[in-house]
Amino acid sequence: MKTIITDASSAVGSVAYKLSQVVPIYPITPSSPMAEHASLLSSKGEKNIFGQDVKMIEMQSEGGV
């Protein structure tokens, strides 16, 4: 078993990414690193638990998210 040390936002971002087909993000400041972590997984070509690609969509407003 591999031990990984991480913070809560990265852990939640990873689980949300792995269980999603679409990840909507809205860049705001300040923000949690959850969207950044999901974006990193997407850029690495990580698939969700169903073996599908995850689509990242940057929304234009908070209402869209």
Predicted model as a PDB file, atoms N, CA, C, CB and O in Angstrom, pLDDT in the B-factor column:
MODEL        1                                                                  
ATOM      1  N   MET A   1       0.837  -1.170   0.000  1.00 82.00           N  
ATOM      2  CA  MET A   1       0.000   0.000   0.000  1.00 82.00           C  
ATOM      3  C   MET A   1       0.883   1.235   0.000  1.00 82.00           C  
ATOM      4  CB  MET A   1      -0.953  -0.003   1.204  1.00 82.00           C  
ATOM      5  O   MET A   1       1.892   1.289   0.703  1.00 82.00           O  
ATOM      6  N   LYS A   2       0.500   2.223  -0.790  1.00 88.00           N  
ATOM      7  CA  LYS A   2       1.252   3.464  -0.898  1.00 88.00           C  
ATOM      8  C   LYS A   2       0.603   4.529  -0.012  1.00 88.00           C  
ATOM      9  CB  LYS A   2       1.322   3.941  -2.373  1.00 88.00           C  
ATOM     10  O   LYS A   2      -0.604   4.755  -0.101  1.00 88.00           O  
ATOM     11  N   THR A   3       1.385   5.175   0.831  1.00 91.00           N  
ATOM     12  CA  THR A   3       0.891   6.234   1.695  1.00 91.00           C  
ATOM     13  C   THR A   3       1.063   7.577   0.997  1.00 91.00           C  
ATOM     14  CB  THR A   3       1.623   6.224   3.056  1.00 91.00           C  
ATOM     15  O   THR A   3       2.132   7.884   0.470  1.00 91.00           O  
ATOM     16  N   ILE A   4       0.001   8.368   0.999  1.00 85.00           N  
ATOM     17  CA  ILE A   4       0.025   9.687   0.388  1.00 85.00           C  
ATOM     18  C   ILE A   4      -0.350  10.714   1.456  1.00 85.00           C  
ATOM     19  CB  ILE A   4      -0.945   9.762  -0.838  1.00 85.00           C  
ATOM     20  O   ILE A   4      -1.372  10.575   2.129  1.00 85.00           O  
ATOM     21  N   ILE A   5       0.468  11.723   1.603  1.00 91.00           N  
ATOM     22  CA  ILE A   5       0.166  12.816   2.520  1.00 91.00           C  
ATOM     23  C   ILE A   5      -0.373  13.968   1.696  1.00 91.00           C  
ATOM     24  CB  ILE A   5       1.427  13.247   3.345  1.00 91.00           C  
ATOM     25  O   ILE A   5       0.280  14.428   0.760  1.00 91.00           O  
ATOM     26  N   THR A   6      -1.576  14.439   2.044  1.00 87.00           N  
ATOM     27  CA  THR A   6      -2.230  15.497   1.284  1.00 87.00           C  
ATOM     28  C   THR A   6      -3.093  16.346   2.204  1.00 87.00           C  
ATOM     29  CB  THR A   6      -3.078  14.905   0.147  1.00 87.00           C  
ATOM     30  O   THR A   6      -3.305  15.997   3.366  1.00 87.00           O  
ATOM     31  N   ASP A   7      -3.588  17.458   1.684  1.00 87.00           N  
ATOM     32  CA  ASP A   7      -4.516  18.285   2.455  1.00 87.00           C  
ATOM     33  C   ASP A   7      -5.951  17.909   2.071  1.00 87.00           C  
ATOM     34  CB  ASP A   7      -4.251  19.809   2.206  1.00 87.00           C  
ATOM     35  O   ASP A   7      -6.169  17.212   1.080  1.00 87.00           O  
ATOM     36  N   ALA A   8      -6.912  18.367   2.847  1.00 86.00           N  
ATOM     37  CA  ALA A   8      -8.314  17.997   2.637  1.00 86.00           C  
ATOM     38  C   ALA A   8      -8.844  18.480   1.280  1.00 86.00           C  
ATOM     39  CB  ALA A   8      -9.176  18.570   3.760  1.00 86.00           C  
ATOM     40  O   ALA A   8      -9.576  17.745   0.616  1.00 86.00           O  
ATOM     41  N   SER A   9      -8.494  19.684   0.861  1.00 82.00           N  
ATOM     42  CA  SER A   9      -8.995  20.203  -0.409  1.00 82.00           C  
ATOM     43  C   SER A   9      -8.514  19.367  -1.594  1.00 82.00           C  
ATOM     44  CB  SER A   9      -8.562  21.651  -0.589  1.00 82.00           C  
ATOM     45  O   SER A   9      -9.279  19.108  -2.523  1.00 82.00           O  
ATOM     46  N   SER A  10      -7.271  18.952  -1.563  1.00 84.00           N  
ATOM     47  CA  SER A  10      -6.745  18.106  -2.638  1.00 84.00           C  
ATOM     48  C   SER A  10      -7.395  16.735  -2.618  1.00 84.00           C  
ATOM     49  CB  SER A  10      -5.227  17.966  -2.518  1.00 84.00           C  
ATOM     50  O   SER A  10      -7.686  16.173  -3.674  1.00 84.00           O  
ATOM     51  N   ALA A  11      -7.626  16.189  -1.432  1.00 86.00           N  
ATOM     52  CA  ALA A  11      -8.278  14.878  -1.319  1.00 86.00           C  
ATOM     53  C   ALA A  11      -9.700  14.931  -1.861  1.00 86.00           C  
ATOM     54  CB  ALA A  11      -8.290  14.404   0.145  1.00 86.00           C  
ATOM     55  O   ALA A  11     -10.112  14.050  -2.616  1.00 86.00           O  
ATOM     56  N   VAL A  12     -10.451  15.962  -1.479  1.00 86.00           N  
ATOM     57  CA  VAL A  12     -11.822  16.117  -1.960  1.00 86.00           C  
ATOM     58  C   VAL A  12     -11.834  16.372  -3.465  1.00 86.00           C  
ATOM     59  CB  VAL A  12     -12.532  17.266  -1.217  1.00 86.00           C  
ATOM     60  O   VAL A  12     -12.676  15.825  -4.177  1.00 86.00           O  
ATOM     61  N   GLY A  13     -10.918  17.188  -3.951  1.00 85.00           N  
ATOM     62  CA  GLY A  13     -10.821  17.456  -5.382  1.00 85.00           C  
ATOM     63  C   GLY A  13     -10.545  16.196  -6.177  1.00 85.00           C  
ATOM     64  O   GLY A  13     -11.104  16.004  -7.257  1.00 85.00           O  
ATOM     65  N   SER A  14      -9.689  15.340  -5.652  1.00 88.00           N  
ATOM     66  CA  SER A  14      -9.354  14.089  -6.326  1.00 88.00           C  
ATOM     67  C   SER A  14     -10.559  13.151  -6.387  1.00 88.00           C  
ATOM     68  CB  SER A  14      -8.189  13.400  -5.614  1.00 88.00           C  
ATOM     69  O   SER A  14     -10.834  12.562  -7.432  1.00 88.00           O  
ATOM     70  N   VAL A  15     -11.272  13.011  -5.278  1.00 91.00           N  
ATOM     71  CA  VAL A  15     -12.458  12.148  -5.241  1.00 91.00           C  
ATOM     72  C   VAL A  15     -13.537  12.697  -6.172  1.00 91.00           C  
ATOM     73  CB  VAL A  15     -13.005  12.027  -3.793  1.00 91.00           C  
ATOM     74  O   VAL A  15     -14.141  11.941  -6.932  1.00 91.00           O  
ATOM     75  N   ALA A  16     -13.783  14.002  -6.118  1.00 89.00           N  
ATOM     76  CA  ALA A  16     -14.791  14.609  -6.986  1.00 89.00           C  
ATOM     77  C   ALA A  16     -14.436  14.395  -8.456  1.00 89.00           C  
ATOM     78  CB  ALA A  16     -14.927  16.111  -6.684  1.00 89.00           C  
ATOM     79  O   ALA A  16     -15.306  14.084  -9.269  1.00 89.00           O  
ATOM     80  N   TYR A  17     -13.165  14.561  -8.791  1.00 92.00           N  
ATOM     81  CA  TYR A  17     -12.702  14.357 -10.171  1.00 92.00           C  
ATOM     82  C   TYR A  17     -12.940  12.907 -10.602  1.00 92.00           C  
ATOM     83  CB  TYR A  17     -11.196  14.717 -10.301  1.00 92.00           C  
ATOM     84  O   TYR A  17     -13.469  12.659 -11.686  1.00 92.00           O  
ATOM     85  N   LYS A  18     -12.556  11.972  -9.771  1.00 94.00           N  
ATOM     86  CA  LYS A  18     -12.667  10.552 -10.119  1.00 94.00           C  
ATOM     87  C   LYS A  18     -14.109  10.082 -10.264  1.00 94.00           C  
ATOM     88  CB  LYS A  18     -11.974   9.716  -9.076  1.00 94.00           C  
ATOM     89  O   LYS A  18     -14.368   9.079 -10.928  1.00 94.00           O  
ATOM     90  N   LEU A  19     -15.064  10.805  -9.641  1.00 95.00           N  
ATOM     91  CA  LEU A  19     -16.471  10.411  -9.707  1.00 95.00           C  
ATOM     92  C   LEU A  19     -17.277  11.233 -10.705  1.00 95.00           C  
ATOM     93  CB  LEU A  19     -17.095  10.530  -8.347  1.00 95.00           C  
ATOM     94  O   LEU A  19     -18.497  11.083 -10.774  1.00 95.00           O  
ATOM     95  N   SER A  20     -16.627  12.098 -11.478  1.00 94.00           N  
ATOM     96  CA  SER A  20     -17.339  13.012 -12.371  1.00 94.00           C  
ATOM     97  C   SER A  20     -17.033  12.753 -13.840  1.00 94.00           C  
ATOM     98  CB  SER A  20     -16.991  14.440 -12.029  1.00 94.00           C  
ATOM     99  O   SER A  20     -16.006  12.173 -14.193  1.00 94.00           O  
ATOM    100  N   GLN A  21     -17.968  13.208 -14.692  1.00 93.00           N  
ATOM    101  CA  GLN A  21     -17.732  13.235 -16.125  1.00 93.00           C  
ATOM    102  C   GLN A  21     -17.410  14.657 -16.568  1.00 93.00           C  
ATOM    103  CB  GLN A  21     -18.952  12.689 -16.891  1.00 93.00           C  
ATOM    104  O   GLN A  21     -16.695  14.866 -17.547  1.00 93.00           O  
ATOM    105  N   VAL A  22     -17.949  15.635 -15.832  1.00 91.00           N  
ATOM    106  CA  VAL A  22     -17.742  17.048 -16.124  1.00 91.00           C  
ATOM    107  C   VAL A  22     -17.391  17.752 -14.819  1.00 91.00           C  
ATOM    108  CB  VAL A  22     -19.007  17.687 -16.792  1.00 91.00           C  
ATOM    109  O   VAL A  22     -18.045  17.531 -13.800  1.00 91.00           O  
ATOM    110  N   VAL A  23     -16.358  18.604 -14.844  1.00 87.00           N  
ATOM    111  CA  VAL A  23     -15.968  19.389 -13.678  1.00 87.00           C  
ATOM    112  C   VAL A  23     -16.073  20.869 -14.065  1.00 87.00           C  
ATOM    113  CB  VAL A  23     -14.507  19.017 -13.191  1.00 87.00           C  
ATOM    114  O   VAL A  23     -15.200  21.397 -14.755  1.00 87.00           O  
ATOM    115  N   PRO A  24     -17.160  21.543 -13.612  1.00 85.00           N  
ATOM    116  CA  PRO A  24     -17.273  22.974 -13.892  1.00 85.00           C  
ATOM    117  C   PRO A  24     -16.463  23.766 -12.872  1.00 85.00           C  
ATOM    118  CB  PRO A  24     -18.755  23.423 -13.876  1.00 85.00           C  
ATOM    119  O   PRO A  24     -16.527  23.482 -11.676  1.00 85.00           O  
ATOM    120  N   ILE A  25     -15.712  24.744 -13.329  1.00 82.00           N  
ATOM    121  CA  ILE A  25     -14.935  25.573 -12.405  1.00 82.00           C  
ATOM    122  C   ILE A  25     -15.222  27.038 -12.691  1.00 82.00           C  
ATOM    123  CB  ILE A  25     -13.412  25.276 -12.527  1.00 82.00           C  
ATOM    124  O   ILE A  25     -15.541  27.418 -13.817  1.00 82.00           O  
ATOM    125  N   TYR A  26     -15.103  27.843 -11.660  1.00 79.00           N  
ATOM    126  CA  TYR A  26     -15.255  29.287 -11.787  1.00 79.00           C  
ATOM    127  C   TYR A  26     -14.106  29.912 -11.029  1.00 79.00           C  
ATOM    128  CB  TYR A  26     -16.648  29.787 -11.246  1.00 79.00           C  
ATOM    129  O   TYR A  26     -14.078  29.858  -9.799  1.00 79.00           O  
ATOM    130  N   PRO A  27     -13.152  30.507 -11.736  1.00 72.00           N  
ATOM    131  CA  PRO A  27     -11.968  31.054 -11.066  1.00 72.00           C  
ATOM    132  C   PRO A  27     -12.291  32.304 -10.252  1.00 72.00           C  
ATOM    133  CB  PRO A  27     -10.892  31.377 -12.091  1.00 72.00           C  
ATOM    134  O   PRO A  27     -12.685  33.334 -10.799  1.00 72.00           O  
ATOM    135  N   ILE A  28     -12.120  32.195  -8.952  1.00 72.00           N  
ATOM    136  CA  ILE A  28     -12.306  33.332  -8.058  1.00 72.00           C  
ATOM    137  C   ILE A  28     -11.105  33.415  -7.125  1.00 72.00           C  
ATOM    138  CB  ILE A  28     -13.635  33.205  -7.250  1.00 72.00           C  
ATOM    139  O   ILE A  28     -10.373  32.441  -6.953  1.00 72.00           O  
ATOM    140  N   THR A  29     -10.914  34.562  -6.537  1.00 62.00           N  
ATOM    141  CA  THR A  29      -9.826  34.732  -5.586  1.00 62.00           C  
ATOM    142  C   THR A  29     -10.421  35.266  -4.301  1.00 62.00           C  
ATOM    143  CB  THR A  29      -8.717  35.685  -6.139  1.00 62.00           C  
ATOM    144  O   THR A  29     -11.154  36.252  -4.372  1.00 62.00           O  
ATOM    145  N   PRO A  30     -10.175  34.711  -3.151  1.00 62.00           N  
ATOM    146  CA  PRO A  30      -9.403  33.484  -2.938  1.00 62.00           C  
ATOM    147  C   PRO A  30     -10.256  32.250  -3.234  1.00 62.00           C  
ATOM    148  CB  PRO A  30      -8.870  33.427  -1.491  1.00 62.00           C  
ATOM    149  O   PRO A  30     -11.483  32.301  -3.152  1.00 62.00           O  
ATOM    150  N   SER A  31      -9.622  31.182  -3.566  1.00 67.00           N  
ATOM    151  CA  SER A  31     -10.336  29.942  -3.832  1.00 67.00           C  
ATOM    152  C   SER A  31      -9.572  28.791  -3.202  1.00 67.00           C  
ATOM    153  CB  SER A  31     -10.520  29.715  -5.354  1.00 67.00           C  
ATOM    154  O   SER A  31      -8.401  28.925  -2.846  1.00 67.00           O  
ATOM    155  N   SER A  32     -10.242  27.670  -3.071  1.00 69.00           N  
ATOM    156  CA  SER A  32      -9.569  26.482  -2.551  1.00 69.00           C  
ATOM    157  C   SER A  32      -8.785  25.842  -3.687  1.00 69.00           C  
ATOM    158  CB  SER A  32     -10.592  25.471  -1.933  1.00 69.00           C  
ATOM    159  O   SER A  32      -9.065  26.111  -4.855  1.00 69.00           O  
ATOM    160  N   PRO A  33      -7.827  25.015  -3.371  1.00 79.00           N  
ATOM    161  CA  PRO A  33      -7.042  24.360  -4.431  1.00 79.00           C  
ATOM    162  C   PRO A  33      -7.762  23.193  -5.114  1.00 79.00           C  
ATOM    163  CB  PRO A  33      -5.745  23.863  -3.855  1.00 79.00           C  
ATOM    164  O   PRO A  33      -7.154  22.480  -5.914  1.00 79.00           O  
ATOM    165  N   MET A  34      -9.057  22.987  -4.807  1.00 81.00           N  
ATOM    166  CA  MET A  34      -9.771  21.850  -5.399  1.00 81.00           C  
ATOM    167  C   MET A  34      -9.791  21.919  -6.924  1.00 81.00           C  
ATOM    168  CB  MET A  34     -11.199  21.794  -4.868  1.00 81.00           C  
ATOM    169  O   MET A  34      -9.510  20.923  -7.592  1.00 81.00           O  
ATOM    170  N   ALA A  35     -10.121  23.084  -7.479  1.00 80.00           N  
ATOM    171  CA  ALA A  35     -10.183  23.216  -8.941  1.00 80.00           C  
ATOM    172  C   ALA A  35      -8.805  23.065  -9.560  1.00 80.00           C  
ATOM    173  CB  ALA A  35     -10.787  24.568  -9.335  1.00 80.00           C  
ATOM    174  O   ALA A  35      -8.666  22.458 -10.622  1.00 80.00           O  
ATOM    175  N   GLU A  36      -7.786  23.608  -8.910  1.00 83.00           N  
ATOM    176  CA  GLU A  36      -6.414  23.467  -9.414  1.00 83.00           C  
ATOM    177  C   GLU A  36      -5.995  22.001  -9.433  1.00 83.00           C  
ATOM    178  CB  GLU A  36      -5.432  24.288  -8.552  1.00 83.00           C  
ATOM    179  O   GLU A  36      -5.332  21.553 -10.369  1.00 83.00           O  
ATOM    180  N   HIS A  37      -6.382  21.255  -8.399  1.00 85.00           N  
ATOM    181  CA  HIS A  37      -6.024  19.838  -8.342  1.00 85.00           C  
ATOM    182  C   HIS A  37      -6.743  19.061  -9.451  1.00 85.00           C  
ATOM    183  CB  HIS A  37      -6.373  19.247  -6.953  1.00 85.00           C  
ATOM    184  O   HIS A  37      -6.141  18.211 -10.107  1.00 85.00           O  
ATOM    185  N   ALA A  38      -8.021  19.352  -9.655  1.00 85.00           N  
ATOM    186  CA  ALA A  38      -8.765  18.690 -10.727  1.00 85.00           C  
ATOM    187  C   ALA A  38      -8.162  19.029 -12.087  1.00 85.00           C  
ATOM    188  CB  ALA A  38     -10.250  19.098 -10.686  1.00 85.00           C  
ATOM    189  O   ALA A  38      -8.065  18.164 -12.958  1.00 85.00           O  
ATOM    190  N   SER A  39      -7.760  20.275 -12.268  1.00 85.00           N  
ATOM    191  CA  SER A  39      -7.131  20.693 -13.522  1.00 85.00           C  
ATOM    192  C   SER A  39      -5.809  19.955 -13.747  1.00 85.00           C  
ATOM    193  CB  SER A  39      -6.894  22.213 -13.520  1.00 85.00           C  
ATOM    194  O   SER A  39      -5.492  19.567 -14.872  1.00 85.00           O  
ATOM    195  N   LEU A  40      -5.052  19.768 -12.686  1.00 89.00           N  
ATOM    196  CA  LEU A  40      -3.794  19.029 -12.781  1.00 89.00           C  
ATOM    197  C   LEU A  40      -4.044  17.582 -13.211  1.00 89.00           C  
ATOM    198  CB  LEU A  40      -3.049  19.063 -11.433  1.00 89.00           C  
ATOM    199  O   LEU A  40      -3.339  17.058 -14.073  1.00 89.00           O  
ATOM    200  N   LEU A  41      -5.044  16.943 -12.612  1.00 91.00           N  
ATOM    201  CA  LEU A  41      -5.376  15.562 -12.995  1.00 91.00           C  
ATOM    202  C   LEU A  41      -5.805  15.496 -14.456  1.00 91.00           C  
ATOM    203  CB  LEU A  41      -6.492  14.999 -12.089  1.00 91.00           C  
ATOM    204  O   LEU A  41      -5.435  14.570 -15.178  1.00 91.00           O  
ATOM    205  N   SER A  42      -6.589  16.483 -14.887  1.00 90.00           N  
ATOM    206  CA  SER A  42      -7.046  16.524 -16.272  1.00 90.00           C  
ATOM    207  C   SER A  42      -5.874  16.688 -17.228  1.00 90.00           C  
ATOM    208  CB  SER A  42      -8.048  17.660 -16.470  1.00 90.00           C  
ATOM    209  O   SER A  42      -5.823  16.032 -18.269  1.00 90.00           O  
ATOM    210  N   SER A  43      -4.927  17.566 -16.879  1.00 91.00           N  
ATOM    211  CA  SER A  43      -3.777  17.805 -17.760  1.00 91.00           C  
ATOM    212  C   SER A  43      -2.878  16.573 -17.870  1.00 91.00           C  
ATOM    213  CB  SER A  43      -2.961  18.995 -17.249  1.00 91.00           C  
ATOM    214  O   SER A  43      -2.161  16.414 -18.858  1.00 91.00           O  
ATOM    215  N   LYS A  44      -2.914  15.711 -16.870  1.00 93.00           N  
ATOM    216  CA  LYS A  44      -2.142  14.468 -16.899  1.00 93.00           C  
ATOM    217  C   LYS A  44      -2.877  13.358 -17.653  1.00 93.00           C  
ATOM    218  CB  LYS A  44      -1.832  14.011 -15.477  1.00 93.00           C  
ATOM    219  O   LYS A  44      -2.338  12.268 -17.846  1.00 93.00           O  
ATOM    220  N   GLY A  45      -4.121  13.646 -18.080  1.00 92.00           N  
ATOM    221  CA  GLY A  45      -4.887  12.644 -18.817  1.00 92.00           C  
ATOM    222  C   GLY A  45      -5.533  11.592 -17.928  1.00 92.00           C  
ATOM    223  O   GLY A  45      -5.908  10.519 -18.401  1.00 92.00           O  
ATOM    224  N   GLU A  46      -5.663  11.899 -16.636  1.00 93.00           N  
ATOM    225  CA  GLU A  46      -6.301  10.951 -15.713  1.00 93.00           C  
ATOM    226  C   GLU A  46      -7.753  10.735 -16.108  1.00 93.00           C  
ATOM    227  CB  GLU A  46      -6.213  11.456 -14.253  1.00 93.00           C  
ATOM    228  O   GLU A  46      -8.442  11.681 -16.488  1.00 93.00           O  
ATOM    229  N   LYS A  47      -8.212   9.520 -16.022  1.00 95.00           N  
ATOM    230  CA  LYS A  47      -9.602   9.188 -16.316  1.00 95.00           C  
ATOM    231  C   LYS A  47     -10.366   9.020 -15.002  1.00 95.00           C  
ATOM    232  CB  LYS A  47      -9.695   7.894 -17.182  1.00 95.00           C  
ATOM    233  O   LYS A  47      -9.761   8.864 -13.941  1.00 95.00           O  
ATOM    234  N   ASN A  48     -11.702   9.054 -15.080  1.00 95.00           N  
ATOM    235  CA  ASN A  48     -12.485   8.830 -13.876  1.00 95.00           C  
ATOM    236  C   ASN A  48     -12.532   7.332 -13.563  1.00 95.00           C  
ATOM    237  CB  ASN A  48     -13.914   9.403 -14.037  1.00 95.00           C  
ATOM    238  O   ASN A  48     -11.924   6.533 -14.275  1.00 95.00           O  
ATOM    239  N   ILE A  49     -13.246   6.951 -12.510  1.00 95.00           N  
ATOM    240  CA  ILE A  49     -13.246   5.538 -12.114  1.00 95.00           C  
ATOM    241  C   ILE A  49     -13.957   4.647 -13.123  1.00 95.00           C  
ATOM    242  CB  ILE A  49     -13.898   5.381 -10.757  1.00 95.00           C  
ATOM    243  O   ILE A  49     -13.849   3.422 -13.056  1.00 95.00           O  
ATOM    244  N   PHE A  50     -14.682   5.255 -14.058  1.00 95.00           N  
ATOM    245  CA  PHE A  50     -15.378   4.501 -15.097  1.00 95.00           C  
ATOM    246  C   PHE A  50     -14.548   4.377 -16.370  1.00 95.00           C  
ATOM    247  CB  PHE A  50     -16.706   5.158 -15.413  1.00 95.00           C  
ATOM    248  O   PHE A  50     -15.015   3.825 -17.366  1.00 95.00           O  
ATOM    249  N   GLY A  51     -13.313   4.893 -16.338  1.00 96.00           N  
ATOM    250  CA  GLY A  51     -12.421   4.818 -17.486  1.00 96.00           C  
ATOM    251  C   GLY A  51     -12.685   5.864 -18.544  1.00 96.00           C  
ATOM    252  O   GLY A  51     -12.205   5.741 -19.671  1.00 96.00           O  
ATOM    253  N   GLN A  52     -13.456   6.911 -18.193  1.00 95.00           N  
ATOM    254  CA  GLN A  52     -13.810   7.955 -19.146  1.00 95.00           C  
ATOM    255  C   GLN A  52     -12.954   9.200 -18.928  1.00 95.00           C  
ATOM    256  CB  GLN A  52     -15.299   8.304 -19.028  1.00 95.00           C  
ATOM    257  O   GLN A  52     -12.464   9.448 -17.826  1.00 95.00           O  
ATOM    258  N   ASP A  53     -12.782   9.980 -19.998  1.00 94.00           N  
ATOM    259  CA  ASP A  53     -12.126  11.274 -19.869  1.00 94.00           C  
ATOM    260  C   ASP A  53     -13.048  12.212 -19.099  1.00 94.00           C  
ATOM    261  CB  ASP A  53     -11.764  11.865 -21.265  1.00 94.00           C  
ATOM    262  O   ASP A  53     -14.271  12.123 -19.214  1.00 94.00           O  
ATOM    263  N   VAL A  54     -12.465  13.102 -18.321  1.00 94.00           N  
ATOM    264  CA  VAL A  54     -13.233  14.091 -17.566  1.00 94.00           C  
ATOM    265  C   VAL A  54     -13.093  15.437 -18.267  1.00 94.00           C  
ATOM    266  CB  VAL A  54     -12.749  14.177 -16.073  1.00 94.00           C  
ATOM    267  O   VAL A  54     -11.983  15.875 -18.568  1.00 94.00           O  
ATOM    268  N   LYS A  55     -14.224  16.089 -18.526  1.00 92.00           N  
ATOM    269  CA  LYS A  55     -14.220  17.361 -19.231  1.00 92.00           C  
ATOM    270  C   LYS A  55     -14.211  18.499 -18.214  1.00 92.00           C  
ATOM    271  CB  LYS A  55     -15.444  17.474 -20.176  1.00 92.00           C  
ATOM    272  O   LYS A  55     -15.082  18.574 -17.348  1.00 92.00           O  
ATOM    273  N   MET A  56     -13.224  19.382 -18.325  1.00 88.00           N  
ATOM    274  CA  MET A  56     -13.137  20.572 -17.476  1.00 88.00           C  
ATOM    275  C   MET A  56     -13.773  21.728 -18.230  1.00 88.00           C  
ATOM    276  CB  MET A  56     -11.650  20.899 -17.086  1.00 88.00           C  
ATOM    277  O   MET A  56     -13.425  21.978 -19.384  1.00 88.00           O  
ATOM    278  N   ILE A  57     -14.709  22.444 -17.589  1.00 86.00           N  
ATOM    279  CA  ILE A  57     -15.378  23.581 -18.213  1.00 86.00           C  
ATOM    280  C   ILE A  57     -15.235  24.783 -17.298  1.00 86.00           C  
ATOM    281  CB  ILE A  57     -16.880  23.273 -18.499  1.00 86.00           C  
ATOM    282  O   ILE A  57     -15.648  24.735 -16.140  1.00 86.00           O  
ATOM    283  N   GLU A  58     -14.646  25.876 -17.814  1.00 83.00           N  
ATOM    284  CA  GLU A  58     -14.536  27.108 -17.042  1.00 83.00           C  
ATOM    285  C   GLU A  58     -15.790  27.948 -17.302  1.00 83.00           C  
ATOM    286  CB  GLU A  58     -13.231  27.902 -17.416  1.00 83.00           C  
ATOM    287  O   GLU A  58     -16.036  28.387 -18.426  1.00 83.00           O  
ATOM    288  N   MET A  59     -16.571  28.160 -16.250  1.00 81.00           N  
ATOM    289  CA  MET A  59     -17.830  28.894 -16.355  1.00 81.00           C  
ATOM    290  C   MET A  59     -17.564  30.405 -16.298  1.00 81.00           C  
ATOM    291  CB  MET A  59     -18.807  28.468 -15.224  1.00 81.00           C  
ATOM    292  O   MET A  59     -16.518  30.845 -15.819  1.00 81.00           O  
ATOM    293  N   GLN A  60     -18.521  31.181 -16.791  1.00 77.00           N  
ATOM    294  CA  GLN A  60     -18.395  32.635 -16.827  1.00 77.00           C  
ATOM    295  C   GLN A  60     -18.995  33.326 -15.601  1.00 77.00           C  
ATOM    296  CB  GLN A  60     -19.052  33.164 -18.070  1.00 77.00           C  
ATOM    297  O   GLN A  60     -18.787  34.521 -15.390  1.00 77.00           O  
ATOM    298  N   SER A  61     -19.744  32.562 -14.792  1.00 71.00           N  
ATOM    299  CA  SER A  61     -20.338  33.150 -13.590  1.00 71.00           C  
ATOM    300  C   SER A  61     -20.524  32.074 -12.535  1.00 71.00           C  
ATOM    301  CB  SER A  61     -21.690  33.829 -13.913  1.00 71.00           C  
ATOM    302  O   SER A  61     -20.519  30.882 -12.841  1.00 71.00           O  
ATOM    303  N   GLU A  62     -20.686  32.505 -11.290  1.00 66.00           N  
ATOM    304  CA  GLU A  62     -20.933  31.555 -10.207  1.00 66.00           C  
ATOM    305  C   GLU A  62     -22.235  30.812 -10.407  1.00 66.00           C  
ATOM    306  CB  GLU A  62     -20.949  32.267  -8.871  1.00 66.00           C  
ATOM    307  O   GLU A  62     -22.348  29.647 -10.026  1.00 66.00           O  
ATOM    308  N   GLY A  63     -23.229  31.476 -11.004  1.00 68.00           N  
ATOM    309  CA  GLY A  63     -24.518  30.842 -11.255  1.00 68.00           C  
ATOM    310  C   GLY A  63     -24.407  29.645 -12.195  1.00 68.00           C  
ATOM    311  O   GLY A  63     -25.154  28.675 -12.066  1.00 68.00           O  
ATOM    312  N   GLY A  64     -23.477  29.718 -13.134  1.00 64.00           N  
ATOM    313  CA  GLY A  64     -23.282  28.608 -14.069  1.00 64.00           C  
ATOM    314  C   GLY A  64     -22.740  27.365 -13.406  1.00 64.00           C  
ATOM    315  O   GLY A  64     -23.057  26.246 -13.810  1.00 64.00           O  
ATOM    316  N   VAL A  65     -21.929  27.556 -12.396  1.00 58.00           N  
ATOM    317  CA  VAL A  65     -21.328  26.424 -11.685  1.00 58.00           C  
ATOM    318  C   VAL A  65     -22.388  25.762 -10.855  1.00 58.00           C  
ATOM    319  CB  VAL A  65     -20.140  26.870 -10.799  1.00 58.00           C  
ATOM    320  O   VAL A  65     -22.109  24.780 -10.167  1.00 58.00           O  
TER     321      VAL A  65                                                      
ENDMDL                                                                          
END                                                                             
